């Protein structure tokens, strides 16, 4: 919280709620996606406001929901070593998916903890050329004693995927003309992508002055003074996206409008490196004081680089008859030459932060940041939240933001085997406001908001970046509630969205997830079981297409996606420290009006009817 200067406790989840969904790590970030359809491949949030911010690495945004990052880290303080081992798979199928997840953490002293996370995601091809493998590895540690605390993480996220460009004959698939899924032709048979993210993060804090607490002889405790602290954050982050394919320059796939080389084998590469340092001065403690103040200054070194074709003048012939001693008839790109283009920036920003007491009736936070120098010079962001605790143990409040943000460097400057552009897009301007009611105890979250956007950047029908020349509004509502009646449980989430510019921003009007199950305790609590079903649904809309070359989701006008109910049946149970589930997924595949229309992204079908199995072991010693 508060730019890594304040931490909140969170309970360790060892129950079975949503255990059957843990095979997909992206479900921790959202419940509805435009999805390539195989574990470890790209996704795009259906909820617009959950999509990565404009400064996120352009060519890696499709994998953002999977990433282990410092912002998503959980730290531990445990008296005994804790280990969790999880495994899930689609068994008995050559096109299985697997998820192996291991977590271990322990304290070396009462004040010092260390842990390691290891995760493998893998998918075997059902349709030609769609195999995936992802390795997500993390190290984390913390030390907090007296006036000093330090928390740190190192994360390695590596995704290797085969890109088939989707099905060639979509109508034939919907009609079921082939007996086996792998018999359907795909657009690309040799393409591969590799996305890698590495990050090192450290945050440390030292209390120069601490509040003083005294208890007199009558047992009355008083506290005087304010805490004065200094804080430093270091974040080193590297993103790399490679794409390779074997192509025939004379007979290109329809996915490629251009090709700038004469060789048949190509490899594109783009990278972004960032080294960030933030120094903060903090007066007061938001857990106790009526007001706390934080001022900070930050520096970000950014490096952008990409492999691209280089321009070289080539003479078609020399005219020796004309009066000119030398005449060049044509100059064209030498399609055999490659080079590495790079650009560096030093961004400097300042910021402030005001916060009210988290323990009072009112809880409020105001934060602002302004870039003085660098690529994002003159960009700013202001966020504010005001909430009040109700008697029903729920928080009622409003929050809003005002910001301008220059588009990512690679949306302005990029050149590769298949794409090139040179733009000077204006900064995005966005105002967002939202009212909310939230209660962890009641398991309820209700939000309603509106956002105004100017200079909205989108990816057009040719998968090229463009800026919308008009303003647009987005209206959004979200409802989440867990109902419980005796042993019957119903967990429901509903997202409603409407945009005034459907020609550039396509969102389903409604996305729904509901999980309904019966919870039963047996054998005096030795066995606890859940039996129920999950249902996912989005209303019909013109969902995105996917461009393997750049990893972006872009506009298409060929096909409506949605209106298909994904129904999964599941049984989960817990025996002591072991949790196990079995599920039967996409139960309605091929049934009546539902048919084969199980898409969330244009040309990329989801998995057909399948059986999934998973288990989790936990050890506390």
C-alpha positions as CSV (number, residue, x, y, z in Angstrom):
1,X,0.0,0.0,0.0
2,X,1.0,3.7,-0.4
3,X,3.8,3.1,-2.9
4,X,5.3,0.2,-0.9
5,X,5.6,2.1,2.4
6,X,2.7,0.4,4.2
7,X,1.8,-3.2,4.4
8,X,-1.5,-4.9,5.3
9,X,-2.1,-8.3,6.7
10,X,-4.0,-10.8,4.6
11,X,-5.3,-14.3,5.7
12,X,-3.8,-17.4,4.3
13,X,-6.4,-19.1,2.0
14,X,-6.5,-22.9,2.8
15,X,-10.2,-23.5,2.0
16,X,-11.7,-24.9,-1.2
17,X,-13.4,-21.8,-2.5
18,X,-12.6,-21.6,-6.2
19,X,-10.1,-24.5,-6.0
20,X,-11.3,-25.7,-9.3
21,X,-10.2,-22.4,-11.0
22,X,-6.6,-22.4,-9.7
23,X,-5.4,-24.2,-12.8
24,X,-5.5,-20.8,-14.5
25,X,-3.3,-18.2,-12.6
26,X,-5.0,-15.3,-14.6
27,X,-8.2,-15.9,-12.6
28,X,-6.5,-14.2,-9.7
29,X,-6.6,-10.9,-11.7
30,X,-10.0,-11.1,-13.3
31,X,-12.8,-13.5,-14.2
32,X,-13.5,-12.8,-17.9
33,X,-11.0,-12.7,-20.8
34,X,-10.5,-12.7,-24.5
35,X,-8.3,-15.8,-24.5
36,X,-6.2,-17.6,-27.1
37,X,-7.5,-20.9,-25.6
38,X,-4.5,-22.7,-24.3
39,X,-2.8,-22.3,-20.9
40,X,0.1,-20.0,-20.9
41,X,-0.9,-18.1,-24.0
42,X,-2.1,-14.5,-24.3
43,X,-5.2,-13.0,-22.7
44,X,-7.0,-9.7,-22.8
45,X,-9.2,-8.5,-19.9
46,X,-12.8,-8.1,-20.8
47,X,-13.0,-5.5,-18.0
48,X,-11.4,-2.4,-19.6
49,X,-10.2,-1.0,-16.3
50,X,-8.2,-4.1,-15.5
51,X,-6.1,-3.8,-18.7
52,X,-2.5,-2.8,-18.2
53,X,-1.7,0.9,-18.1
54,X,-0.4,2.7,-21.1
55,X,3.2,2.6,-19.9
56,X,3.3,-1.2,-19.7
57,X,5.5,-3.0,-22.3
58,X,3.3,-3.0,-25.4
59,X,4.3,-6.5,-26.7
60,X,3.9,-8.2,-23.4
61,X,0.5,-7.0,-22.3
62,X,-1.2,-10.2,-23.3
63,X,0.8,-12.1,-20.6
64,X,0.3,-9.5,-17.9
65,X,-2.4,-11.4,-16.0
66,X,0.0,-14.3,-15.5
67,X,3.0,-12.2,-14.3
68,X,4.4,-12.5,-10.8
69,X,5.3,-8.9,-10.0
70,X,6.3,-6.9,-6.8
71,X,2.8,-5.3,-6.8
72,X,1.3,-8.8,-6.5
73,X,3.7,-10.2,-4.0
74,X,2.6,-11.7,-0.6
75,X,5.2,-11.8,2.2
76,X,5.1,-14.2,5.1
77,X,5.9,-14.3,8.8
78,X,5.6,-17.9,10.0
79,X,6.7,-19.6,13.2
80,X,7.0,-23.0,11.4
81,X,8.1,-23.7,7.8
82,X,5.2,-23.6,5.4
83,X,5.1,-25.5,2.0
84,X,2.4,-25.8,-0.6
85,X,2.5,-28.1,-3.6
86,X,-0.2,-28.0,-6.2
87,X,-0.8,-29.9,-9.5
88,X,-3.6,-29.9,-12.0
89,X,-4.0,-31.5,-15.5
90,X,-6.3,-32.6,-18.2
91,X,-5.5,-36.3,-17.9
92,X,-5.9,-39.0,-20.6
93,X,-5.5,-36.6,-23.5
94,X,-2.5,-36.0,-25.8
95,X,-3.6,-32.3,-25.7
96,X,-3.4,-32.0,-21.9
97,X,-2.6,-28.9,-19.9
98,X,-0.6,-29.0,-16.7
99,X,0.1,-26.6,-13.9
100,X,2.7,-27.3,-11.2
101,X,3.0,-24.8,-8.4
102,X,5.3,-25.0,-5.4
103,X,5.7,-22.5,-2.6
104,X,8.0,-22.7,0.4
105,X,8.7,-20.1,3.1
106,X,10.2,-20.0,6.6
107,X,11.5,-17.6,9.1
108,X,15.2,-17.7,9.9
109,X,14.6,-15.4,12.9
110,X,11.4,-14.0,14.4
111,X,12.1,-10.9,12.2
112,X,13.5,-12.4,9.0
113,X,11.7,-14.5,6.4
114,X,12.6,-16.1,3.1
115,X,10.6,-17.9,0.5
116,X,10.6,-19.4,-3.0
117,X,7.9,-19.8,-5.6
118,X,8.1,-22.1,-8.6
119,X,5.4,-22.6,-11.3
120,X,5.3,-24.4,-14.6
121,X,2.4,-24.0,-17.1
122,X,2.3,-26.2,-20.1
123,X,-0.1,-27.0,-22.9
124,X,0.1,-29.6,-25.6
125,X,-1.3,-28.9,-29.0
126,X,-4.9,-29.8,-29.9
127,X,-4.9,-27.6,-33.0
128,X,-1.7,-27.5,-35.0
129,X,1.2,-25.4,-33.8
130,X,-0.3,-24.2,-30.4
131,X,2.0,-25.7,-27.8
132,X,3.0,-23.6,-24.8
133,X,5.3,-23.7,-21.8
134,X,5.8,-21.0,-19.1
135,X,8.1,-20.9,-16.2
136,X,7.4,-18.5,-13.4
137,X,10.0,-18.4,-10.6
138,X,10.1,-16.1,-7.6
139,X,12.3,-15.4,-4.6
140,X,11.1,-13.2,-1.8
141,X,12.3,-12.1,1.6
142,X,11.8,-9.6,4.4
143,X,13.3,-8.3,7.6
144,X,11.5,-6.0,10.0
145,X,12.8,-5.2,13.4
146,X,12.7,-2.0,15.5
147,X,13.2,1.0,13.3
148,X,14.3,-0.7,10.1
149,X,12.5,-2.9,7.5
150,X,13.4,-4.3,4.1
151,X,11.3,-6.3,1.7
152,X,12.5,-7.7,-1.6
153,X,11.5,-9.9,-4.6
154,X,13.1,-11.4,-7.7
155,X,10.8,-12.7,-10.4
156,X,11.5,-14.5,-13.6
157,X,8.5,-15.0,-16.0
158,X,9.2,-16.9,-19.2
159,X,6.6,-17.8,-21.8
160,X,7.4,-19.8,-24.9
161,X,4.4,-20.3,-27.3
162,X,3.7,-21.7,-30.7
163,X,1.5,-19.3,-32.7
164,X,-0.9,-20.8,-35.2
165,X,-2.7,-17.5,-36.1
166,X,-6.1,-19.1,-35.4
167,X,-8.3,-21.4,-37.6
168,X,-8.4,-20.8,-41.4
169,X,-11.9,-22.0,-42.0
170,X,-14.1,-20.6,-39.2
171,X,-17.4,-21.5,-40.8
172,X,-16.2,-25.1,-41.3
173,X,-15.4,-25.3,-37.7
174,X,-18.8,-24.0,-36.6
175,X,-20.4,-26.6,-38.8
176,X,-18.2,-29.4,-37.6
177,X,-16.9,-30.4,-41.0
178,X,-13.9,-32.2,-39.6
179,X,-14.1,-35.2,-37.3
180,X,-11.0,-34.3,-35.2
181,X,-10.0,-30.8,-34.0
182,X,-6.4,-31.2,-35.1
183,X,-7.6,-31.8,-38.7
184,X,-8.6,-28.1,-39.0
185,X,-6.1,-26.0,-40.9
186,X,-4.5,-23.1,-39.2
187,X,-3.0,-19.8,-40.5
188,X,0.6,-20.3,-39.3
189,X,2.4,-23.6,-39.0
190,X,6.0,-22.5,-38.0
191,X,5.5,-19.3,-36.0
192,X,6.8,-19.0,-32.4
193,X,6.8,-16.3,-29.8
194,X,9.0,-15.9,-26.7
195,X,8.1,-13.3,-23.9
196,X,10.3,-12.9,-20.9
197,X,10.1,-10.6,-17.9
198,X,12.7,-10.3,-15.1
199,X,12.3,-8.0,-12.2
200,X,14.3,-7.2,-9.0
201,X,12.7,-5.1,-6.4
202,X,13.7,-3.8,-2.9
203,X,11.9,-1.5,-0.6
204,X,13.4,-0.3,2.7
205,X,12.2,2.0,5.4
206,X,13.9,3.6,8.4
207,X,12.1,5.5,11.2
208,X,14.2,8.5,12.1
209,X,11.7,9.5,14.9
210,X,9.0,7.3,16.4
211,X,5.8,8.1,18.3
212,X,6.2,7.7,22.0
213,X,3.7,5.6,24.0
214,X,3.6,5.8,27.9
215,X,1.5,4.1,30.5
216,X,1.1,5.9,33.9
217,X,0.6,4.3,37.3
218,X,-3.2,4.3,36.8
219,X,-2.9,2.2,33.7
220,X,-3.7,5.0,31.3
221,X,-1.9,4.9,28.0
222,X,-1.1,8.0,26.1
223,X,0.8,8.5,22.8
224,X,2.6,11.6,21.7
225,X,4.6,12.7,18.8
226,X,4.7,11.6,15.1
227,X,6.7,9.1,13.2
228,X,9.2,10.5,10.7
229,X,10.6,8.0,8.3
230,X,12.7,7.8,5.1
231,X,12.1,5.1,2.4
232,X,13.8,3.9,-0.7
233,X,12.6,1.7,-3.5
234,X,14.7,0.1,-6.2
235,X,13.1,-1.6,-9.2
236,X,15.0,-3.2,-12.1
237,X,12.7,-4.5,-14.8
238,X,13.4,-6.1,-18.2
239,X,10.9,-7.1,-20.8
240,X,11.8,-9.0,-24.0
241,X,9.5,-10.2,-26.9
242,X,10.8,-12.4,-29.8
243,X,8.9,-13.6,-32.8
244,X,10.1,-16.0,-35.4
245,X,8.6,-17.7,-38.5
246,X,9.5,-19.4,-41.7
247,X,7.8,-17.6,-44.5
248,X,7.5,-17.6,-48.3
249,X,7.9,-13.9,-49.3
250,X,6.0,-14.6,-52.5
251,X,3.1,-16.3,-50.8
252,X,2.5,-14.6,-47.4
253,X,-0.1,-15.6,-44.9
254,X,-3.1,-13.2,-45.0
255,X,-2.1,-12.2,-41.4
256,X,1.0,-10.4,-42.9
257,X,0.3,-7.4,-45.0
258,X,4.0,-6.7,-45.5
259,X,7.3,-8.5,-45.3
260,X,10.6,-6.5,-45.4
261,X,13.1,-9.3,-45.9
262,X,14.0,-11.6,-48.8
263,X,15.2,-14.5,-46.5
264,X,12.6,-17.1,-45.5
265,X,13.5,-17.2,-41.8
266,X,12.9,-14.2,-39.7
267,X,13.2,-13.2,-36.1
268,X,11.9,-10.0,-34.6
269,X,13.0,-8.8,-31.2
270,X,12.0,-5.8,-29.0
271,X,13.1,-5.1,-25.5
272,X,12.5,-2.5,-22.7
273,X,14.7,-2.1,-19.7
274,X,13.9,0.1,-16.7
275,X,15.9,1.0,-13.6
276,X,13.8,3.0,-11.1
277,X,14.8,4.6,-7.8
278,X,12.3,6.4,-5.5
279,X,13.2,8.3,-2.3
280,X,10.4,9.2,0.1
281,X,10.0,11.3,3.3
282,X,7.1,10.2,5.4
283,X,5.6,12.2,8.3
284,X,2.9,10.4,10.4
285,X,1.4,6.9,10.4
286,X,-1.9,6.3,8.5
287,X,-2.9,3.6,11.0
288,X,-2.9,6.1,13.9
289,X,-2.6,9.8,12.9
290,X,-5.4,12.0,11.7
291,X,-3.2,12.9,8.7
292,X,0.0,11.5,7.3
293,X,2.1,13.2,4.6
294,X,4.5,11.6,2.2
295,X,6.7,13.5,-0.4
296,X,8.8,11.7,-2.9
297,X,11.1,12.0,-5.9
298,X,11.8,9.3,-8.5
299,X,14.2,8.6,-11.3
300,X,13.5,6.1,-14.1
301,X,16.1,5.1,-16.6
302,X,14.4,3.6,-19.7
303,X,16.1,1.8,-22.6
304,X,14.1,0.7,-25.7
305,X,15.6,-1.5,-28.4
306,X,14.5,-3.5,-31.4
307,X,15.9,-5.5,-34.3
308,X,14.7,-4.0,-37.6
309,X,15.4,-3.8,-41.3
310,X,17.8,-0.9,-42.2
311,X,17.5,1.4,-45.2
312,X,20.3,1.1,-47.8
313,X,20.5,2.8,-51.2
314,X,20.7,0.3,-54.1
315,X,21.3,1.4,-57.7
316,X,19.2,-0.4,-60.3
317,X,21.4,1.1,-63.1
318,X,23.5,4.1,-63.9
319,X,22.4,6.4,-66.7
320,X,25.6,7.4,-68.6
321,X,23.9,9.2,-71.5
322,X,22.1,12.0,-69.6
323,X,23.8,15.2,-68.6
324,X,24.0,14.0,-65.0
325,X,27.1,12.0,-64.3
326,X,25.2,9.6,-62.2
327,X,21.5,8.9,-61.9
328,X,19.9,6.5,-59.5
329,X,16.7,5.0,-60.9
330,X,15.5,3.3,-57.7
331,X,16.3,3.3,-54.0
332,X,14.7,0.5,-51.9
333,X,15.2,-1.2,-48.6
334,X,17.9,-3.9,-48.6
335,X,15.8,-6.7,-47.2
336,X,18.8,-8.8,-46.2
337,X,20.3,-6.2,-43.8
338,X,19.3,-5.9,-40.1
339,X,20.3,-3.6,-37.4
340,X,19.5,-2.9,-33.7
341,X,17.9,0.4,-33.0
342,X,17.9,1.8,-29.4
343,X,16.8,4.8,-27.5
344,X,17.5,5.9,-23.9
345,X,15.5,8.2,-21.6
346,X,15.9,9.6,-18.1
347,X,12.6,10.3,-16.5
348,X,12.4,12.4,-13.3
349,X,9.2,12.9,-11.3
350,X,8.0,14.3,-8.0
351,X,5.0,13.4,-6.0
352,X,3.0,13.9,-2.8
353,X,0.6,11.8,-0.7
354,X,-1.9,12.7,2.0
355,X,-3.8,10.1,4.0
356,X,-6.3,10.0,6.8
357,X,-6.4,7.4,9.6
358,X,-7.3,3.8,8.5
359,X,-8.8,3.1,12.0
360,X,-11.2,6.1,12.0
361,X,-14.7,6.4,10.6
362,X,-13.4,8.1,7.5
363,X,-10.5,6.7,5.5
364,X,-9.1,8.9,2.7
365,X,-6.1,9.1,0.5
366,X,-4.9,11.7,-2.0
367,X,-1.8,11.0,-4.2
368,X,-0.3,13.0,-7.1
369,X,2.7,12.6,-9.4
370,X,4.2,14.9,-12.0
371,X,7.0,14.1,-14.5
372,X,9.6,16.9,-14.7
373,X,11.9,15.4,-17.4
374,X,12.2,12.5,-19.8
375,X,10.0,10.6,-22.2
376,X,6.9,11.3,-20.0
377,X,7.8,14.9,-19.4
378,X,4.7,17.0,-18.3
379,X,2.6,13.9,-17.7
380,X,0.8,13.8,-14.4
381,X,-1.6,11.7,-12.3
382,X,-3.8,12.5,-9.3
383,X,-5.8,9.8,-7.4
384,X,-8.2,10.3,-4.5
385,X,-10.3,7.9,-2.4
386,X,-12.8,8.8,0.3
387,X,-14.6,6.1,2.2
388,X,-16.7,5.7,5.4
389,X,-17.3,2.6,7.5
390,X,-21.0,1.7,7.8
391,X,-22.6,-0.1,10.7
392,X,-23.0,-3.2,8.6
393,X,-19.1,-3.5,8.5
394,X,-18.9,-2.3,4.9
395,X,-17.0,0.7,3.4
396,X,-19.0,3.2,1.4
397,X,-17.0,5.6,-0.7
398,X,-16.0,7.3,-3.9
399,X,-12.7,7.4,-5.8
400,X,-11.4,9.2,-8.8
401,X,-8.4,9.9,-10.9
402,X,-7.2,12.5,-13.3
403,X,-4.2,11.8,-15.6
404,X,-2.4,12.5,-18.8
405,X,0.0,9.8,-20.2
406,X,2.1,9.8,-23.3
407,X,1.6,6.6,-25.4
408,X,4.2,3.9,-25.0
409,X,7.4,4.4,-26.9
410,X,6.8,1.4,-29.2
411,X,3.4,2.8,-30.3
412,X,5.2,5.8,-31.7
413,X,8.4,4.2,-33.1
414,X,8.7,0.6,-34.3
415,X,10.1,-1.4,-37.2
416,X,10.3,-5.2,-37.7
417,X,9.9,-7.9,-40.3
418,X,6.2,-7.4,-40.8
419,X,5.3,-4.0,-39.2
420,X,6.7,-0.6,-39.2
421,X,5.3,2.8,-38.1
422,X,6.5,6.2,-37.1
423,X,4.0,8.2,-35.1
424,X,3.8,11.3,-32.8
425,X,0.6,10.5,-30.9
426,X,-0.7,13.0,-28.3
427,X,-1.0,12.1,-24.7
428,X,-4.0,10.2,-23.4
429,X,-6.2,12.3,-21.1
430,X,-8.5,10.4,-18.7
431,X,-10.9,11.3,-15.9
432,X,-12.4,8.5,-14.0
433,X,-14.9,8.5,-11.1
434,X,-16.4,5.6,-9.2
435,X,-18.7,5.0,-6.2
436,X,-18.4,1.7,-4.3
437,X,-19.6,-0.4,-1.4
438,X,-17.2,-3.1,-0.2
439,X,-17.2,-5.5,2.7
440,X,-14.8,-8.4,3.2
441,X,-16.9,-9.8,6.0
442,X,-20.1,-9.8,3.9
443,X,-18.1,-10.9,0.8
444,X,-19.6,-8.1,-1.2
445,X,-18.2,-5.6,-3.7
446,X,-20.4,-3.2,-5.6
447,X,-19.0,-0.5,-8.0
448,X,-20.5,2.0,-10.5
449,X,-18.3,4.4,-12.4
450,X,-17.8,6.5,-15.5
451,X,-14.6,7.4,-17.4
452,X,-13.9,10.2,-19.9
453,X,-11.1,9.5,-22.4
454,X,-9.5,11.8,-25.0
455,X,-6.8,10.7,-27.4
456,X,-7.7,7.0,-26.8
457,X,-5.1,4.7,-28.4
458,X,-6.4,1.5,-30.1
459,X,-5.1,-1.1,-32.6
460,X,-7.0,-0.9,-35.9
461,X,-8.1,-3.6,-38.3
462,X,-4.5,-3.9,-39.6
463,X,-3.1,-4.3,-36.1
464,X,-1.6,-0.9,-36.3
465,X,-1.7,1.7,-33.4
466,X,-4.1,4.6,-33.9
467,X,-5.5,7.4,-31.8
468,X,-9.2,8.0,-31.8
469,X,-10.0,11.5,-33.1
470,X,-13.0,12.0,-30.8
471,X,-13.7,11.8,-27.1
472,X,-15.4,8.8,-25.6
473,X,-17.2,7.7,-22.4
474,X,-17.1,4.4,-20.7
475,X,-19.8,3.4,-18.2
476,X,-19.1,0.5,-15.9
477,X,-20.9,-1.4,-13.1
478,X,-19.7,-4.4,-11.1
479,X,-21.5,-6.6,-8.6
480,X,-19.9,-9.4,-6.6
481,X,-21.6,-11.2,-3.7
482,X,-21.2,-14.6,-2.0
483,X,-24.6,-15.8,-0.7
484,X,-24.9,-18.6,1.8
485,X,-28.0,-20.5,2.9
486,X,-27.1,-23.4,5.2
487,X,-24.9,-25.6,3.0
488,X,-25.8,-23.9,-0.3
489,X,-23.4,-21.4,-1.6
490,X,-23.7,-19.0,-4.5
491,X,-20.8,-16.8,-5.6
492,X,-21.8,-14.3,-8.3
493,X,-19.9,-11.6,-10.3
494,X,-21.6,-9.4,-12.9
495,X,-19.8,-6.8,-15.0
496,X,-21.7,-4.3,-17.1
497,X,-20.0,-2.0,-19.6
498,X,-21.1,0.5,-22.2
499,X,-18.9,2.7,-24.4
500,X,-19.9,5.6,-26.7
501,X,-17.3,4.6,-29.3
502,X,-18.0,1.0,-30.3
503,X,-16.1,1.6,-33.6
504,X,-12.8,1.6,-31.7
505,X,-13.5,0.0,-28.3
506,X,-15.5,-3.2,-28.3
507,X,-16.8,-4.5,-24.9
508,X,-19.5,-7.0,-24.1
509,X,-22.5,-5.3,-22.4
510,X,-22.4,-7.9,-19.7
511,X,-20.0,-10.6,-18.5
512,X,-21.2,-13.1,-15.8
513,X,-19.6,-15.6,-13.6
514,X,-21.6,-17.7,-11.1
515,X,-20.4,-20.6,-9.0
516,X,-23.1,-22.6,-7.1
517,X,-22.3,-25.5,-4.9
518,X,-23.3,-27.5,-1.8
519,X,-20.8,-27.6,1.0
520,X,-21.0,-30.6,3.3
521,X,-19.0,-31.7,6.3
522,X,-18.7,-35.4,6.8
523,X,-17.2,-37.8,9.3
524,X,-17.1,-35.2,12.1
525,X,-15.3,-32.7,9.9
526,X,-12.6,-35.1,8.7
527,X,-13.9,-34.7,5.1
528,X,-15.4,-31.5,3.7
529,X,-16.8,-31.6,0.2
530,X,-18.2,-29.1,-2.4
531,X,-20.4,-30.2,-5.3
532,X,-21.6,-27.7,-7.8
533,X,-21.2,-25.9,-11.1
534,X,-19.5,-22.8,-12.6
535,X,-21.1,-20.8,-15.4
536,X,-19.3,-18.2,-17.5
537,X,-21.1,-16.0,-20.0
538,X,-20.7,-12.8,-22.0
539,X,-23.2,-11.2,-24.2
540,X,-22.5,-11.1,-28.0
541,X,-20.0,-8.5,-29.2
542,X,-17.3,-8.0,-31.8
543,X,-14.4,-9.5,-29.8
544,X,-10.8,-8.8,-30.7
545,X,-8.5,-10.6,-33.1
546,X,-5.0,-11.5,-32.1
547,X,-1.8,-10.6,-33.9
548,X,1.0,-13.1,-33.1
549,X,3.8,-10.9,-34.5
550,X,3.3,-8.2,-31.8
551,X,1.2,-10.0,-29.3
552,X,-1.6,-7.3,-29.4
553,X,-5.4,-7.7,-29.6
554,X,-6.9,-5.6,-32.4
555,X,-10.2,-4.8,-34.1
556,X,-12.0,-7.2,-36.4
557,X,-15.4,-7.0,-38.2
558,X,-15.9,-10.5,-39.3
559,X,-17.4,-12.4,-36.4
560,X,-19.4,-11.9,-33.2
561,X,-18.2,-13.7,-30.1
562,X,-20.2,-14.4,-27.0
563,X,-23.7,-15.7,-26.2
564,X,-22.1,-19.1,-25.4
565,X,-22.6,-20.4,-21.8
566,X,-19.4,-22.2,-20.6
567,X,-20.7,-24.7,-18.0
568,X,-18.4,-26.7,-15.7
569,X,-19.3,-29.3,-13.1
570,X,-17.0,-29.8,-10.2
571,X,-16.5,-31.8,-7.0
572,X,-13.9,-30.6,-4.5
573,X,-13.0,-32.0,-1.1
574,X,-10.5,-31.6,1.7
575,X,-9.0,-34.3,3.9
576,X,-6.8,-32.9,6.6
577,X,-4.2,-30.8,4.7
578,X,-5.0,-32.2,1.2
579,X,-7.4,-30.6,-1.2
580,X,-8.6,-32.4,-4.3
581,X,-10.9,-31.5,-7.2
582,X,-12.3,-33.0,-10.3
583,X,-14.2,-31.0,-12.9
584,X,-16.0,-31.7,-16.2
585,X,-15.6,-28.6,-18.4
586,X,-17.4,-27.0,-21.3
587,X,-20.3,-29.5,-20.7
588,X,-22.5,-27.8,-23.4
589,X,-20.1,-28.3,-26.2
590,X,-22.0,-29.6,-29.2
591,X,-25.3,-29.6,-27.5
592,X,-28.3,-28.1,-29.4
593,X,-28.2,-24.4,-30.2
594,X,-24.8,-24.1,-28.4
595,X,-22.9,-26.1,-31.0
596,X,-19.2,-25.3,-31.6
597,X,-19.4,-21.6,-30.9
598,X,-17.0,-21.8,-27.9
599,X,-14.8,-18.7,-28.8
600,X,-13.7,-15.8,-26.6
601,X,-11.3,-14.4,-29.3
602,X,-11.8,-14.4,-33.1
603,X,-10.5,-17.6,-34.8
604,X,-9.2,-19.1,-31.5
605,X,-11.6,-21.7,-30.0
606,X,-11.5,-22.6,-26.3
607,X,-11.0,-26.2,-25.2
608,X,-13.8,-28.7,-26.2
609,X,-15.5,-30.8,-23.5
610,X,-12.8,-32.1,-21.1
611,X,-12.1,-33.6,-17.7
612,X,-9.7,-31.8,-15.3
613,X,-8.1,-33.0,-12.1
614,X,-6.1,-31.1,-9.5
615,X,-4.8,-31.3,-5.9
616,X,-3.0,-29.2,-3.3
617,X,-0.9,-30.4,-0.4
618,X,0.1,-28.1,2.4
619,X,2.7,-28.7,5.1
620,X,3.2,-26.7,8.2
621,X,6.4,-28.2,9.5
